[in-house]
Amino acid sequence: MTAFEFPGPGFTAEQWNQINALATSLGPGQGLWLSGYFAGLDHNARAPHTGAGLPLATLDPIAPWPAATPSTRSLTILFGSETGNGAGLAKALGEAAARLGIEPTVVDMADYKLRRLKDEQDLLIVTSTHGEGDPPLSGKGFFEFAEGRKAPRLPDLRYAILALGDSTYEHYCGAGKRLDRRLEELGAARLAARVDCDVDYDEDAAGWIKAVVAKLTPPAQAGNGGATARAVGPGSASATPTPAFDKRAPFPATVIENLVLTGRGSSKETRHIELSLAGSGLAFEPGDALGVLPRNDPRLVESLLDTLRLSADTPLSLKERKTTLADALGEALEITAATPRFIEHWAEASGARELHELRGEQQAEARAAFLRGHHVIDIVRRFPVQGIDPQTFVAGLRPLQPRLYSIASSLAAMPDEAHLTVSTVRYELHGEPRSGVASGHFSKRAEPDTTVSVYVQENRHFRLPDDDAPILMIGAGTGVAPYRAFLQEREARGATGKSWLVFGERNFHSDFLYQTEWQDLQKDGVLSRMNVAFSRDGAAKTDVQHRLVEHARDVFAWLEEGAHVYVCGDGAKLAPDVHAALRTIVQQQGGRGKAAADDYLGALQRDHRYQIDVY
């Protein structure tokens, strides 16, 4: 380095000579290293309550920056995510911190070492909510620890929480609220107030990230510009190549086939849909999901326009994008399920007393019951508003959200294709037939050669093990979809591990989804064993959990041999029932008490040998 020939501010001649002598001896990168070190010393001198700086002798001369000084608080960003939104926001948060010279650790709750919690200094949490206020499946272990008796006191911890949820559920953002309360109980201090985000979370999340990062204590190496977020574990938000098509820019996939799987006389309709991904560059692994951006039923759009007495071609602006009212209602906005936001909005627009009485936290239960029985069209019919402005009306609606479907095919077996297994949602409300937004679109308007907007949603918590490991696949209804992909993949790879499918549906003759395929896979030795349960065929209702208990000895033997267990289907009923059955099996066959059986299953989950994908 070249010596400076001008005096620095406030230095004596002796100090300046020493600085010059040191500067001329430094190699590449060493000056930058020292700048961070001396910045830390200066910070401590200005804020003596944080402690003294570390002497040079304590520092690693090989490291590019000093080890953490007392003025440098560690930062961990923890995320629990069901659909990938939380992981994406955690990654964005880590990148925002890194731009300020902070080096955070970004880690999935499923991979977090719980013993680290007592040593954390700054902890930022992004968590979704599953079902009625429950934590995401990947965060179950962290929540149980944090809310349990073994949780440590955290007087030195600062934290902030970004809660993700869906306001159509009664316990909106319940998981984030639970963690916020619990960390406060443990003595931690809020770095910033919790922010609760609905499904259209972009603006609220961006504001929270900006506010929280601004409050973090900058470390000695602030301004480095080279710091990056460190991601930990297989489910981390580590940097990956950005695909050309994603949630914000979906791929128009052409429908190849759209077939009804269920037979004559079935009490439900389940469809098999094949989509072409040719030319998209999209790739996925068995266990991943396909995000589908549906379109609203044109008849519902027409009904809304007629009820509101608005013109379809009225110009409209949605987040600075110019469109028409009909296009916005058809492709961009949620016009079926109403939300608390819409109740608030329509209460103001209509002045309806009944809607006003549904507002507020204390009315959550009554509001949820009202929303279950009223769609947007029902509310605007029941509480009419004359001459409403189109822009005012759409301000109460939220963006139309993608629907996620487990991919029922393997790229190794079906290149450039993605197959889906979709149950059509149909019901009656206020004397009118209604249907699900996406399933209704597939049922009525997704003929071959039409296009559907899609993207791949990764699911790292539902993955095949090594080819020689046994797998036990448990599913009901459309929950069988990923297992079709699993076995196609294993067949293509020549996997040697045993496989056992336990499948449940309503009736054998009409609802045995992919029956001939399973039989062919058994004949070829790809599927080692299959047990089925058809709940409406016998006098006594039989479900998959009953089949598991019937074959308890074999189930436990497979677990002891190292089998990986998968559960896919309904989260409210199937997953708890299967878990209870597995606990009973471990108790009876393993000679364990309830607590020991729970520990056994918990260990399987921690080792990624018990994986759940529910909806």
PAZA-615920 format. One record per residue (C-alpha): x, y, z. Coordinates in Angstrom, 2 decimals. Layout:
<dokols>
<<X Y Z>>
...
</dokols>
This chain:
<dokols>
<<0.00 0.00 0.00>>
<<1.11 3.58 -0.58>>
<<1.78 5.66 2.56>>
<<-0.34 8.78 3.05>>
<<1.64 12.01 3.30>>
<<-0.98 14.16 5.02>>
<<-1.81 14.10 8.73>>
<<-5.06 12.41 9.81>>
<<-7.53 14.23 12.06>>
<<-6.35 14.46 15.67>>
<<-3.30 12.17 15.33>>
<<0.05 12.94 16.94>>
<<3.15 12.78 14.75>>
<<4.17 9.53 16.47>>
<<0.77 7.97 15.82>>
<<0.87 9.01 12.19>>
<<4.34 7.52 11.71>>
<<3.11 4.21 13.16>>
<<0.07 4.22 10.90>>
<<2.23 4.97 7.87>>
<<4.65 2.18 8.74>>
<<1.82 -0.30 9.12>>
<<0.07 0.84 5.95>>
<<3.11 0.30 3.76>>
<<3.43 -3.31 4.99>>
<<-0.16 -4.43 4.39>>
<<-1.06 -6.92 1.70>>
<<-4.25 -7.14 -0.40>>
<<-7.40 -7.21 1.75>>
<<-5.60 -6.52 5.03>>
<<-6.40 -2.82 4.96>>
<<-10.08 -3.57 4.50>>
<<-9.92 -6.02 7.41>>
<<-8.34 -3.39 9.67>>
<<-10.90 -0.78 8.65>>
<<-13.63 -3.02 10.05>>
<<-11.66 -3.66 13.23>>
<<-10.96 0.02 13.90>>
<<-14.58 0.89 13.11>>
<<-15.54 -1.48 15.91>>
<<-13.09 0.15 18.31>>
<<-14.47 3.57 17.45>>
<<-18.03 2.36 17.94>>
<<-17.16 1.04 21.40>>
<<-15.42 4.28 22.31>>
<<-18.58 6.21 21.42>>
<<-20.85 3.72 23.24>>
<<-18.85 2.43 26.22>>
<<-21.83 0.56 27.72>>
<<-21.52 -2.03 24.96>>
<<-18.10 -3.17 26.14>>
<<-14.52 -2.75 25.07>>
<<-13.18 -3.77 21.70>>
<<-11.28 -6.98 21.25>>
<<-7.50 -6.80 21.23>>
<<-5.80 -7.78 18.01>>
<<-4.40 -10.90 19.67>>
<<-7.90 -12.39 19.97>>
<<-8.65 -12.10 16.26>>
<<-8.16 -14.73 13.58>>
<<-5.52 -13.35 11.22>>
<<-6.84 -15.53 8.39>>
<<-10.47 -14.41 8.60>>
<<-11.52 -11.54 6.29>>
<<-13.24 -9.74 9.19>>
<<-12.81 -9.71 12.97>>
<<-14.71 -12.21 15.06>>
<<-17.90 -10.75 16.54>>
<<-17.21 -7.95 18.99>>
<<-19.50 -7.02 21.90>>
<<-20.88 -4.22 19.71>>
<<-21.85 -6.76 17.07>>
<<-25.11 -8.55 17.79>>
<<-25.68 -11.87 16.05>>
<<-28.68 -11.99 13.74>>
<<-30.72 -15.10 12.95>>
<<-33.62 -15.08 10.51>>
<<-35.96 -17.99 11.14>>
<<-38.78 -18.99 8.82>>
<<-41.65 -21.45 8.86>>
<<-43.37 -21.80 5.52>>
<<-46.11 -23.95 4.00>>
<<-46.14 -22.65 0.43>>
<<-42.73 -21.04 0.05>>
<<-43.84 -17.45 0.71>>
<<-42.16 -17.36 4.13>>
<<-38.93 -18.76 2.73>>
<<-38.89 -16.14 -0.01>>
<<-39.47 -13.31 2.44>>
<<-36.76 -14.62 4.78>>
<<-34.34 -14.64 1.88>>
<<-35.31 -11.06 0.96>>
<<-34.87 -10.04 4.60>>
<<-31.42 -11.62 4.72>>
<<-30.40 -9.82 1.54>>
<<-31.63 -6.49 2.94>>
<<-29.55 -7.02 6.09>>
<<-26.51 -8.03 4.03>>
<<-26.70 -4.80 2.05>>
<<-26.08 -2.96 5.33>>
<<-23.05 -5.11 6.09>>
<<-24.90 -7.41 8.49>>
<<-24.26 -11.13 8.08>>
<<-27.39 -13.02 9.20>>
<<-28.00 -16.73 9.42>>
<<-31.16 -17.66 7.51>>
<<-32.59 -20.98 8.64>>
<<-35.76 -23.05 8.24>>
<<-37.50 -23.81 11.55>>
<<-37.34 -27.50 10.63>>
<<-33.51 -27.35 10.61>>
<<-33.00 -25.00 13.55>>
<<-30.99 -26.33 16.49>>
<<-33.27 -25.58 19.43>>
<<-30.39 -25.28 21.91>>
<<-29.27 -22.17 20.02>>
<<-32.30 -20.17 21.12>>
<<-30.88 -19.23 24.53>>
<<-27.80 -17.70 22.86>>
<<-29.58 -15.68 20.19>>
<<-29.26 -11.91 20.31>>
<<-31.40 -10.59 17.44>>
<<-34.04 -12.98 16.08>>
<<-36.31 -12.14 13.15>>
<<-39.11 -14.63 12.48>>
<<-41.26 -15.06 9.38>>
<<-44.00 -17.62 9.93>>
<<-47.12 -18.69 8.12>>
<<-50.23 -20.09 9.79>>
<<-51.64 -23.51 8.94>>
<<-55.34 -24.25 9.33>>
<<-56.96 -22.70 12.39>>
<<-54.06 -20.90 14.02>>
<<-51.56 -23.76 13.90>>
<<-47.88 -23.38 13.03>>
<<-46.64 -24.56 9.65>>
<<-45.68 -28.23 9.67>>
<<-42.01 -27.36 9.24>>
<<-42.19 -25.24 12.40>>
<<-44.05 -27.68 14.64>>
<<-40.93 -28.69 16.59>>
<<-39.83 -25.10 17.16>>
<<-43.28 -24.08 18.40>>
<<-43.50 -27.06 20.75>>
<<-40.12 -26.17 22.22>>
<<-40.77 -22.43 22.50>>
<<-44.20 -22.93 24.05>>
<<-43.10 -25.80 26.29>>
<<-41.64 -25.98 29.78>>
<<-38.08 -26.42 28.50>>
<<-38.00 -23.05 26.79>>
<<-35.24 -20.84 28.26>>
<<-35.63 -17.33 29.62>>
<<-34.59 -14.82 26.95>>
<<-33.83 -11.49 28.68>>
<<-31.07 -10.59 26.19>>
<<-33.04 -11.36 23.05>>
<<-34.49 -8.77 20.70>>
<<-37.02 -10.07 18.19>>
<<-39.52 -9.12 15.52>>
<<-42.18 -11.23 13.83>>
<<-43.74 -11.11 10.39>>
<<-46.90 -13.23 10.47>>
<<-48.42 -14.58 7.28>>
<<-52.01 -15.72 7.10>>
<<-55.34 -15.74 5.31>>
<<-58.01 -13.43 6.67>>
<<-60.80 -15.77 5.61>>
<<-59.79 -17.99 8.55>>
<<-61.01 -17.22 12.05>>
<<-57.54 -17.47 13.64>>
<<-55.89 -15.12 11.18>>
<<-52.07 -15.12 11.52>>
<<-52.55 -17.21 14.67>>
<<-49.10 -18.82 14.59>>
<<-47.29 -15.48 14.48>>
<<-49.46 -14.11 17.28>>
<<-48.68 -17.15 19.43>>
<<-44.92 -16.75 19.01>>
<<-45.13 -13.01 19.68>>
<<-46.91 -13.59 22.99>>
<<-44.59 -16.42 23.99>>
<<-41.32 -14.61 23.32>>
<<-42.60 -11.68 25.36>>
<<-43.45 -14.09 28.21>>
<<-39.89 -15.44 28.06>>
<<-38.51 -11.95 28.64>>
<<-37.49 -11.01 25.11>>
<<-37.87 -7.45 23.88>>
<<-39.60 -6.49 20.64>>
<<-37.30 -4.91 18.13>>
<<-40.39 -3.85 16.20>>
<<-44.12 -4.48 16.39>>
<<-45.48 -7.63 14.76>>
<<-47.02 -7.15 11.33>>
<<-49.84 -9.46 10.21>>
<<-50.01 -10.04 6.46>>
<<-52.90 -11.31 4.39>>
<<-52.41 -13.29 1.18>>
<<-51.56 -10.07 -0.69>>
<<-48.60 -9.48 1.57>>
<<-46.09 -7.72 -0.69>>
<<-46.45 -4.11 0.49>>
<<-46.88 -4.88 4.20>>
<<-43.94 -7.30 4.18>>
<<-41.69 -4.84 2.33>>
<<-42.52 -2.13 4.87>>
<<-41.79 -4.47 7.79>>
<<-38.46 -5.55 6.31>>
<<-37.39 -1.95 5.79>>
<<-38.41 -0.92 9.32>>
<<-36.81 -3.89 11.06>>
<<-33.50 -3.76 9.22>>
<<-33.22 -0.06 10.02>>
<<-33.38 -0.86 13.74>>
<<-30.65 -3.50 13.76>>
<<-27.36 -2.56 15.40>>
<<-24.82 -2.25 12.59>>
<<-21.75 -4.43 13.22>>
<<-18.18 -3.27 13.00>>
<<-18.00 -4.37 9.40>>
<<-20.92 -2.17 8.29>>
<<-20.34 -0.85 4.84>>
<<-18.38 -3.93 3.84>>
<<-20.66 -4.57 0.89>>
<<-19.32 -8.09 0.69>>
<<-21.33 -9.62 3.52>>
<<-23.95 -12.14 2.53>>
<<-26.73 -13.99 4.28>>
<<-25.65 -17.46 5.36>>
<<-28.32 -20.07 4.81>>
<<-28.43 -23.20 6.91>>
<<-30.00 -26.61 6.32>>
<<-31.69 -28.39 3.43>>
<<-34.81 -26.27 3.74>>
<<-33.00 -22.96 3.81>>
<<-33.64 -19.94 1.67>>
<<-30.26 -20.23 0.03>>
<<-29.66 -18.50 -3.23>>
<<-30.84 -20.52 -6.23>>
<<-31.08 -19.61 -9.88>>
<<-34.25 -17.64 -10.51>>
<<-36.49 -19.47 -12.99>>
<<-37.79 -17.62 -16.02>>
<<-41.36 -18.35 -14.91>>
<<-42.59 -17.99 -11.33>>
<<-45.55 -16.85 -9.26>>
<<-45.38 -13.31 -10.62>>
<<-44.67 -14.41 -14.18>>
<<-46.39 -17.80 -14.66>>
<<-46.01 -20.04 -17.68>>
<<-49.01 -20.58 -20.01>>
<<-49.11 -24.38 -19.94>>
<<-51.19 -26.10 -22.62>>
<<-53.73 -28.66 -21.44>>
<<-52.91 -32.05 -23.01>>
<<-55.54 -34.19 -21.29>>
<<-58.40 -33.50 -18.89>>
<<-60.07 -36.74 -17.84>>
<<-62.55 -37.73 -15.13>>
<<-60.93 -40.42 -12.96>>
<<-63.96 -41.29 -10.86>>
<<-66.43 -43.79 -12.25>>
<<-70.16 -43.81 -12.84>>
<<-72.13 -43.43 -9.64>>
<<-69.37 -41.69 -7.70>>
<<-70.47 -39.14 -5.13>>
<<-67.62 -36.86 -6.20>>
<<-65.65 -35.86 -9.29>>
<<-61.87 -36.23 -9.44>>
<<-59.95 -35.30 -12.57>>
<<-56.57 -36.23 -14.03>>
<<-55.04 -33.27 -15.86>>
<<-51.90 -33.32 -17.99>>
<<-50.16 -30.03 -18.78>>
<<-47.32 -29.37 -21.20>>
<<-44.31 -27.51 -19.81>>
<<-42.40 -27.69 -23.11>>
<<-40.25 -24.62 -23.65>>
<<-40.75 -23.34 -20.10>>
<<-37.48 -24.48 -18.54>>
<<-39.49 -25.37 -15.42>>
<<-38.13 -28.29 -13.41>>
<<-39.43 -30.03 -10.31>>
<<-38.82 -33.01 -8.08>>
<<-41.35 -35.56 -6.81>>
<<-43.09 -33.95 -3.87>>
<<-43.18 -30.46 -5.37>>
<<-46.42 -28.66 -6.19>>
<<-47.69 -26.78 -9.21>>
<<-49.09 -23.34 -8.53>>
<<-52.13 -22.67 -10.72>>
<<-53.39 -19.14 -11.31>>
<<-57.07 -19.74 -12.08>>
<<-59.63 -17.54 -13.74>>
<<-62.97 -16.71 -12.20>>
<<-66.17 -18.12 -13.62>>
<<-67.39 -15.72 -16.37>>
<<-70.96 -16.23 -15.17>>
<<-70.01 -14.99 -11.71>>
<<-68.31 -11.94 -13.22>>
<<-71.45 -11.21 -15.21>>
<<-73.65 -11.61 -12.11>>
<<-71.51 -9.18 -10.14>>
<<-71.58 -6.59 -12.92>>
<<-75.37 -6.92 -13.26>>
<<-75.91 -6.65 -9.48>>
<<-73.70 -3.58 -9.22>>
<<-75.03 -2.14 -12.49>>
<<-71.53 -1.57 -13.77>>
<<-70.17 -1.79 -17.30>>
<<-67.71 -4.56 -18.19>>
<<-65.47 -2.29 -20.28>>
<<-65.08 0.41 -17.61>>
<<-61.38 1.44 -17.47>>
<<-59.69 0.49 -14.20>>
<<-56.31 0.85 -12.55>>
<<-54.87 -1.99 -10.42>>
<<-51.55 -1.07 -8.80>>
<<-50.77 1.27 -11.68>>
<<-51.70 -1.35 -14.28>>
<<-54.40 -0.29 -16.70>>
<<-57.18 -2.81 -17.35>>
<<-60.94 -3.06 -17.59>>
<<-63.39 -3.92 -14.85>>
<<-64.37 -7.23 -16.50>>
<<-60.74 -8.34 -16.90>>
<<-59.92 -7.37 -13.32>>
<<-62.89 -9.35 -11.96>>
<<-62.16 -12.27 -14.26>>
<<-58.42 -12.73 -13.81>>
<<-56.96 -10.50 -11.12>>
<<-59.27 -10.27 -8.10>>
<<-60.81 -12.73 -5.63>>
<<-64.57 -12.42 -6.19>>
<<-65.81 -15.65 -4.59>>
<<-64.79 -15.89 -0.91>>
<<-65.33 -12.67 1.02>>
<<-62.85 -11.49 3.66>>
<<-62.98 -9.37 6.84>>
<<-61.46 -6.62 4.73>>
<<-64.43 -6.74 2.37>>
<<-66.86 -6.66 5.31>>
<<-65.12 -3.51 6.61>>
<<-65.17 -2.01 3.14>>
<<-68.79 -2.82 2.37>>
<<-69.93 -1.73 5.82>>
<<-68.61 1.75 5.03>>
<<-69.99 1.76 1.50>>
<<-73.46 0.47 2.41>>
<<-73.85 1.77 5.94>>
<<-75.37 -1.61 6.83>>
<<-75.67 -1.96 10.60>>
<<-75.29 -5.76 10.49>>
<<-71.93 -5.46 8.75>>
<<-70.74 -2.79 11.17>>
<<-71.57 -5.11 14.07>>
<<-69.31 -7.81 12.62>>
<<-66.19 -5.67 12.85>>
<<-63.55 -5.88 15.57>>
<<-61.55 -8.62 17.30>>
<<-64.39 -9.57 19.66>>
<<-66.61 -10.47 16.71>>
<<-64.13 -12.90 15.13>>
<<-66.32 -15.98 15.63>>
<<-69.51 -14.33 14.39>>
<<-67.66 -12.81 11.45>>
<<-66.15 -16.17 10.48>>
<<-69.60 -17.79 10.58>>
<<-71.01 -15.01 8.39>>
<<-68.18 -15.38 5.87>>
<<-68.73 -19.14 5.63>>
<<-72.29 -18.47 4.53>>
<<-71.75 -15.44 2.30>>
<<-69.66 -14.90 -0.81>>
<<-68.99 -11.46 -2.27>>
<<-72.02 -11.73 -4.56>>
<<-74.27 -12.58 -1.60>>
<<-73.10 -9.56 0.38>>
<<-73.58 -7.04 -2.43>>
<<-77.03 -8.47 -3.12>>
<<-78.08 -8.40 0.53>>
<<-76.69 -4.92 1.23>>
<<-77.06 -3.04 -2.07>>
<<-75.20 0.18 -2.81>>
<<-76.55 2.40 -5.54>>
<<-74.14 3.99 -8.01>>
<<-70.90 2.68 -6.53>>
<<-67.74 3.70 -8.34>>
<<-65.89 0.69 -9.89>>
<<-62.55 1.75 -8.43>>
<<-64.16 2.02 -5.00>>
<<-65.68 -1.44 -5.31>>
<<-62.46 -3.25 -6.26>>
<<-60.58 -1.52 -3.43>>
<<-62.28 -3.95 -1.05>>
<<-61.17 -7.06 -2.95>>
<<-57.86 -8.82 -2.62>>
<<-55.78 -10.29 -5.45>>
<<-56.77 -13.68 -6.83>>
<<-54.39 -16.19 -5.28>>
<<-52.81 -19.24 -6.90>>
<<-53.93 -22.70 -5.87>>
<<-51.30 -25.35 -5.16>>
<<-51.62 -28.95 -6.35>>
<<-49.19 -31.79 -5.65>>
<<-47.61 -32.85 -8.92>>
<<-48.66 -36.39 -9.81>>
<<-45.88 -37.19 -12.27>>
<<-42.10 -37.45 -12.50>>
<<-40.06 -35.55 -15.08>>
<<-37.89 -38.64 -15.43>>
<<-40.92 -40.57 -16.64>>
<<-42.89 -37.76 -18.30>>
<<-40.46 -35.13 -19.65>>
<<-41.89 -31.64 -20.22>>
<<-45.16 -32.55 -18.51>>
<<-46.83 -32.02 -15.15>>
<<-49.84 -34.10 -14.13>>
<<-52.39 -33.07 -11.52>>
<<-55.10 -34.91 -9.59>>
<<-57.89 -32.43 -8.90>>
<<-61.08 -32.95 -6.90>>
<<-63.87 -30.71 -8.16>>
<<-65.38 -28.65 -5.34>>
<<-69.15 -28.28 -5.76>>
<<-71.80 -27.20 -3.24>>
<<-74.95 -25.12 -2.92>>
<<-75.26 -21.76 -1.19>>
<<-78.37 -19.59 -0.97>>
<<-80.13 -21.90 -3.39>>
<<-77.45 -21.58 -6.07>>
<<-74.80 -24.07 -7.24>>
<<-71.26 -22.96 -6.40>>
<<-67.85 -24.39 -7.25>>
<<-64.21 -23.91 -6.33>>
<<-62.38 -21.28 -8.33>>
<<-59.56 -23.48 -9.69>>
<<-61.30 -26.86 -9.61>>
<<-64.34 -25.30 -11.26>>
<<-62.11 -23.85 -13.97>>
<<-60.53 -27.27 -14.60>>
<<-63.94 -28.94 -14.64>>
<<-65.71 -26.52 -16.98>>
<<-63.24 -24.49 -19.01>>
<<-59.84 -26.25 -19.25>>
<<-60.36 -28.27 -22.42>>
<<-57.37 -29.72 -24.29>>
<<-55.34 -27.07 -26.17>>
<<-56.43 -24.26 -23.84>>
<<-53.80 -22.80 -21.52>>
<<-53.49 -22.53 -17.76>>
<<-51.00 -20.19 -16.02>>
<<-48.67 -22.20 -13.78>>
<<-45.39 -22.15 -11.85>>
<<-43.46 -24.67 -9.75>>
<<-43.62 -24.44 -5.96>>
<<-40.77 -26.31 -4.33>>
<<-41.52 -28.50 -1.30>>
<<-38.25 -29.53 0.33>>
<<-40.09 -31.13 3.24>>
<<-41.63 -33.88 1.12>>
<<-38.77 -35.65 -0.58>>
<<-37.84 -39.19 -1.55>>
<<-34.99 -40.78 0.43>>
<<-32.08 -42.76 -1.02>>
<<-33.07 -45.38 -3.57>>
<<-32.49 -48.29 -1.19>>
<<-34.62 -46.91 1.68>>
<<-38.13 -48.33 2.27>>
<<-41.02 -45.89 1.90>>
<<-44.50 -46.08 3.47>>
<<-46.93 -43.81 1.62>>
<<-50.24 -42.97 3.32>>
<<-52.87 -40.93 1.51>>
<<-56.58 -40.41 0.96>>
<<-58.36 -39.02 -2.08>>
<<-56.19 -36.67 -4.12>>
<<-53.50 -37.10 -1.46>>
<<-52.33 -40.05 -3.55>>
<<-51.02 -37.68 -6.25>>
<<-47.40 -37.27 -5.07>>
<<-47.07 -41.05 -4.61>>
<<-47.72 -41.53 -8.32>>
<<-44.74 -39.20 -8.89>>
<<-42.67 -41.05 -6.26>>
<<-43.14 -44.44 -7.90>>
<<-42.63 -43.14 -11.43>>
<<-39.35 -41.63 -10.25>>
<<-38.25 -44.79 -8.45>>
<<-39.05 -46.91 -11.49>>
<<-37.07 -44.59 -13.77>>
<<-34.09 -44.69 -11.40>>
<<-34.21 -48.41 -10.80>>
<<-34.55 -47.91 -7.06>>
<<-34.27 -51.03 -4.93>>
<<-36.01 -49.83 -1.76>>
<<-39.32 -51.40 -0.77>>
<<-42.50 -49.34 -1.13>>
<<-45.90 -49.67 0.55>>
<<-49.01 -47.68 -0.39>>
<<-51.95 -47.29 2.00>>
<<-54.74 -45.54 0.08>>
<<-58.24 -44.53 1.10>>
<<-61.34 -43.24 -0.71>>
<<-65.12 -43.56 -0.57>>
<<-66.07 -46.48 -2.85>>
<<-64.04 -49.23 -4.51>>
<<-65.94 -49.38 -7.81>>
<<-66.05 -45.64 -8.49>>
<<-63.22 -44.00 -6.56>>
<<-60.14 -46.25 -6.82>>
<<-57.90 -43.57 -8.34>>
<<-55.20 -44.88 -10.72>>
<<-56.16 -48.48 -9.88>>
<<-54.64 -50.11 -12.97>>
<<-51.44 -48.11 -12.60>>
<<-50.90 -49.31 -9.03>>
<<-51.59 -52.86 -10.09>>
<<-49.08 -52.62 -12.94>>
<<-46.47 -51.16 -10.58>>
<<-47.06 -54.05 -8.19>>
<<-46.73 -56.55 -11.02>>
<<-43.41 -54.95 -12.03>>
<<-42.11 -54.95 -8.46>>
<<-41.91 -51.15 -8.17>>
<<-44.73 -51.13 -5.59>>
<<-44.03 -53.83 -3.04>>
<<-47.33 -53.71 -1.17>>
<<-50.71 -51.97 -1.25>>
<<-53.56 -51.80 1.27>>
<<-56.76 -49.89 0.56>>
<<-59.64 -48.56 2.65>>
<<-62.99 -47.59 1.13>>
<<-64.95 -45.85 3.83>>
<<-68.46 -46.19 2.37>>
<<-68.39 -49.77 1.17>>
<<-68.96 -51.57 4.47>>
<<-71.27 -51.31 7.41>>
<<-68.41 -49.93 9.51>>
<<-66.47 -46.91 8.27>>
<<-62.91 -47.91 7.44>>
<<-60.17 -45.37 6.78>>
<<-56.42 -45.54 6.20>>
<<-55.61 -45.24 9.92>>
<<-57.64 -48.39 10.55>>
<<-55.62 -50.26 7.93>>
<<-52.40 -49.13 9.59>>
<<-53.52 -50.46 12.98>>
<<-54.66 -53.74 11.38>>
<<-51.12 -54.21 10.04>>
<<-49.41 -52.72 13.09>>
<<-46.71 -55.38 13.37>>
<<-45.58 -54.88 9.77>>
<<-45.79 -51.07 10.04>>
<<-43.55 -51.07 13.10>>
<<-41.14 -53.52 11.47>>
<<-40.81 -51.17 8.50>>
<<-40.14 -48.22 10.82>>
<<-37.47 -50.21 12.65>>
<<-35.90 -51.10 9.29>>
<<-35.50 -47.41 8.46>>
<<-38.62 -46.75 6.40>>
<<-39.56 -43.17 5.55>>
<<-43.23 -42.37 6.24>>
<<-45.28 -39.96 4.13>>
<<-48.77 -38.61 4.85>>
<<-50.67 -36.59 2.24>>
<<-54.27 -35.40 2.23>>
<<-56.68 -33.52 4.47>>
<<-54.90 -31.70 7.28>>
<<-57.90 -31.34 9.59>>
<<-58.81 -35.02 9.77>>
<<-56.39 -37.35 7.98>>
<<-53.09 -36.16 9.43>>
<<-54.17 -36.18 13.12>>
<<-55.88 -39.57 12.73>>
<<-52.85 -41.14 11.06>>
<<-50.53 -39.66 13.68>>
<<-52.68 -41.10 16.46>>
<<-52.61 -44.50 14.73>>
<<-48.83 -44.40 14.40>>
<<-48.51 -43.50 18.08>>
<<-50.72 -46.45 19.02>>
<<-48.62 -48.76 16.83>>
<<-45.36 -47.59 18.42>>
<<-46.86 -48.00 21.90>>
<<-48.20 -51.49 21.30>>
<<-45.49 -52.94 19.10>>
<<-42.57 -51.15 20.70>>
<<-43.70 -51.53 24.30>>
<<-43.54 -47.78 24.94>>
<<-45.67 -45.35 26.89>>
<<-47.47 -42.44 25.23>>
<<-44.67 -39.94 25.93>>
<<-41.99 -42.34 24.65>>
<<-44.07 -43.05 21.53>>
<<-44.36 -39.31 20.90>>
<<-40.60 -38.99 21.29>>
<<-40.13 -41.84 18.79>>
<<-42.32 -40.12 16.18>>
<<-40.70 -36.77 16.96>>
<<-37.29 -38.26 16.24>>
<<-38.58 -39.56 12.91>>
<<-39.74 -36.06 12.03>>
<<-36.43 -34.47 13.04>>
<<-34.60 -37.02 10.91>>
<<-36.88 -36.22 7.96>>
<<-38.23 -39.78 8.02>>
<<-41.80 -38.71 8.80>>
<<-42.98 -36.11 6.30>>
<<-46.43 -34.59 5.97>>
<<-48.02 -32.65 3.10>>
<<-51.60 -31.66 3.91>>
<<-54.17 -29.12 2.78>>
</dokols>
